[in-house]
Amino acid sequence: MSVCNHVKSACLFASLTLLSANQAFAFTLTRIRVPDWMDPYMAMFLVFSLFGYLGLVVTKPRGVPVKQLSRVKFSPLANFFRVFFGTMFLIFMAMLFVGMALRRYAE
């Protein structure tokens, strides 16, 4: 299965997760409010993104900062971790902002 199919599956899973709730109940986490039903999903994507980042740091070439990885040729495993980290982090941030919007809508 190609990476593109995995990205499509992750996006489909995230969209179905976001559409599954019919009410937005929220808790307060400092100044960020998100619905309670999103907690396990956000924790899951946060753990996955941390796993991807750690995998990227372990498999990247020595002497190359993480910010400059897009300019360097490296192994397919490191590229997988780079794409995986980016995808999971973007889904986490999208869920965070959608959760904040749902909370504001529910007020």
Secondary structure, DSSP 4 states (H G I P E B T S, - for coil): --HHHHHHHHHHHHHHHHHS-SS--EEEETTEEEEGGGHHHHHHHHHHHHHHHHHHHHHSPTT--GGGGGGS---HHHHHHHHHHHHHHHHHHHHHHHHHHHHHHH-
